[in-house]
Amino acid sequence: MAKVIVRDLAKKFMWTIVTGDSDSLNRPLTLADTNRPGLELAGYFPDTQTKRLVVLGDKEIGYIEEQMDEISQRRSFEFLTGDNTPCIVVAHGHECPPVLKEIAQRKNFPVFKTEHQTSHAIVSITNYLDECLAESVIIHGELVRVFGVGVLITGRSGMGKSEIALELIKRGHQLVGDDRIDCYKIHDDLVGRTTPMLEGFMELRGVGIINVSRMYGVGAVAHETQIEFQIDLEPFNDSYEYDRVGIEEKEYNEILGIKILKMTIPVSQGRPMSSVIETAVTNFLLLKDGLDSAKEFEERVLAQISDNKKEEFDASVSEH
C-alpha cells in the first residue's frame, strides 16, 4: 500500500475538489517535489518528471489565459493529466481553466483549488511529503533530549538503558522514545520519534509500563527530536584499557547515510550514569562550538613538556 495518497493531502490542507471522484483520490505520491509546469505549458515535454504533483500559480494561470489557444491548452493538459501525475492544485484562489476541467472530468483526474499563495502551498506540500516519504529505520534503544540535544542511548539488553533514561527524566530532561525508535532522514537531518501508541510510555523491569507524562508532567516528553549524538553502553571490562583523556580519534555511526558522533561508555555498578551522560552531552556541545577539552589538555601537556626541555637545556648550557 502506498505511503501517501492524494486523499491524504486533500484532507491535510483542506483543498476544494474541482474534479475527480473518490476513487481518483487513491492515486499514490512517491516524490516530495512539486512541478510548476512552465515548459510543459509551452509545449516542451521531454525530461518531465511526471510523478510530481503539479501546482498552477499566478504565472501559469496568466500564461494559460493570455498566451495559450485552445489547441495548445488541450495538448498540454492531456499530458499533465497523465496516469503517473498524482493531481493538479490551482493555487491563490484562481479558477480552474475550463479546458483543464473538461479533460480532467473525462479522465476522472483529481484537480483541486486552494486559497493559499503558490509559494506557501508548495512549501507546505513539500515539507509534508518530505516527512511522509522519508527513509526510515527502526533502532532499539532510548531517545532522550538532554540540554536540547537528541541523544540516542544504545547497548545490549540488560544494560539498564530504561533506568538511565528515567534518571535523566527525573533530572529535568525529556523522553522521546523507549525501546523502539523510528529514525527518519528528513532534510539531511536524522529525526527520531516513537510509534504513537508508545509515545510517553516506558517499560521498567519489575515495575511494568509507566506513563512518563502523567508521573513527571507533560514537559517530560517530546514528540520528536533531531538525533545528534549516540551513547553506546557496554559492561565495564577490567582488562580493557579505556581512553582516559579522550584524545583518540572520534568515532561516528552512520544511520541512513548521516554520520553522528558516537561515544562508548562503560557501565559499572554504582557509577552515576545520568551524571556521566550529562557531562558527555555538555562536552559534545563544547565540541560543536569548536572547543575540544581533550585537545586543549593535550596542548597544555605538550607546552609543559616543551618548557621542561627548555629549562633542562638552559641549565645544561649554564653548567658549561
DAMODA-V234916 format. One record per pair of residues at least 4 apart in sequence whose ideal C-beta (glycine too) atoms are under 6 Angstrom apart, sorted by the first residue. I is the first residue (numbers start at 1). J is the second residue. D is the distance in Angstrom with one decimal. If there is no record, write none. Layout:
# DAMODA-V234916
i: {I	I}
j: {J	J}
d: {D	D}
This chain:
# DAMODA-V234916
i: {2	3	3	4	4	4	5	5	6	6	6	6	6	7	10	15	15	16	17	18	18	18	19	19	19	19	20	20	20	20	24	24	25	27	29	30	31	31	32	32	32	32	33	34	34	34	34	34	35	35	36	37	37	37	39	40	40	40	41	41	45	50	50	50	51	53	53	54	54	55	55	55	56	56	56	57	57	57	58	61	62	63	64	64	68	68	73	73	74	77	77	77	77	81	81	81	81	87	88	89	90	90	90	91	91	91	92	92	93	96	96	96	100	104	104	114	116	116	129	130	131	134	134	134	135	135	136	136	137	138	139	139	141	141	141	141	142	142	142	143	143	143	143	143	144	144	144	144	144	145	145	145	145	146	146	146	147	149	149	149	150	150	150	150	151	152	152	153	153	154	155	155	155	155	159	159	160	162	162	164	167	168	168	169	169	169	169	171	174	175	175	176	176	177	177	178	180	181	182	183	183	183	184	185	186	189	190	190	190	191	191	192	193	194	194	200	200	200	201	201	202	202	203	212	212	212	213	213	216	229	229	230	230	230	231	231	232	233	233	234	234	236	236	243	245	246	247	247	251	252	252	252	253	253	254	263	286	287}
j: {28	132	133	8	29	132	26	28	25	27	86	87	110	25	15	112	114	113	112	96	111	113	101	104	105	111	24	108	109	110	108	110	110	86	86	51	51	52	126	129	130	133	52	52	53	55	122	125	52	54	55	41	54	80	44	48	76	80	63	76	79	82	84	85	84	86	87	80	88	89	91	122	60	61	90	91	92	118	92	94	66	67	68	97	72	73	77	99	99	81	99	100	103	103	104	107	109	110	111	112	94	96	113	114	118	121	117	118	115	100	101	111	104	109	111	121	120	121	133	186	186	184	185	186	185	256	182	184	183	182	181	183	152	153	154	181	153	161	165	152	176	177	181	192	151	165	168	173	175	150	174	222	225	151	173	281	281	228	229	281	225	226	227	228	229	227	230	161	231	232	159	161	232	233	233	267	164	202	204	273	274	173	274	173	175	216	220	274	222	212	221	222	225	181	194	202	194	192	193	190	192	255	191	256	191	226	227	255	258	224	226	227	224	198	199	212	213	221	209	211	210	212	209	216	220	221	218	221	220	261	284	253	260	262	263	265	264	265	267	264	266	266	268	248	294	294	294	298	262	259	261	262	260	262	259	280	291	292}
d: {3.5	5.8	6.0	5.1	4.6	4.7	5.3	5.6	4.8	4.8	5.4	4.8	5.4	3.9	4.8	3.8	5.2	4.4	5.8	4.7	4.3	5.7	6.0	4.0	5.0	4.6	3.5	6.0	5.9	3.4	5.0	4.6	6.0	4.9	4.9	5.6	5.2	5.4	5.6	3.8	4.6	5.5	5.2	5.8	5.1	5.1	5.2	5.8	4.0	5.0	5.6	5.5	5.7	6.0	4.3	6.0	5.6	6.0	5.8	5.1	5.6	5.6	4.1	5.6	5.1	5.0	6.0	5.7	4.5	5.1	5.9	5.8	4.3	5.8	4.9	4.9	6.0	3.1	5.7	4.6	5.8	5.0	5.2	5.2	4.4	4.9	5.8	4.3	6.0	5.9	5.9	4.8	4.9	5.7	5.7	5.4	4.4	4.1	4.8	4.9	5.2	5.2	5.0	5.5	4.3	4.7	5.7	5.7	4.7	5.7	4.8	5.6	5.9	4.2	4.8	5.6	4.7	4.4	5.4	5.7	5.8	4.2	5.5	4.9	4.7	5.3	5.8	4.8	5.2	5.9	4.8	5.7	5.7	5.4	4.0	5.9	4.2	4.8	4.1	5.6	4.1	4.4	4.8	4.8	5.4	5.4	5.4	5.6	5.8	5.9	4.1	5.2	5.1	5.1	4.8	4.5	5.4	5.4	5.7	5.3	3.6	5.0	4.5	5.4	5.0	5.2	4.6	5.3	5.2	4.9	3.9	5.8	5.8	3.3	4.5	5.9	5.7	5.8	5.7	4.8	3.8	4.3	5.2	6.0	5.4	5.7	5.2	5.9	4.3	5.2	5.4	5.0	5.2	4.7	3.1	4.3	5.9	5.1	5.6	5.9	5.1	5.8	4.8	4.2	5.0	5.1	4.5	5.7	4.5	5.8	5.7	4.7	3.8	4.9	5.5	5.5	4.6	4.7	5.6	6.0	5.3	5.6	5.6	5.7	5.4	5.6	5.0	4.7	3.9	5.5	5.1	5.3	5.5	4.4	5.4	5.7	4.8	5.9	5.1	5.9	5.8	4.1	3.7	4.8	5.6	3.6	4.6	5.2	4.8	4.5	6.0	5.8	5.8	4.3	5.1	5.8	4.2	5.9}
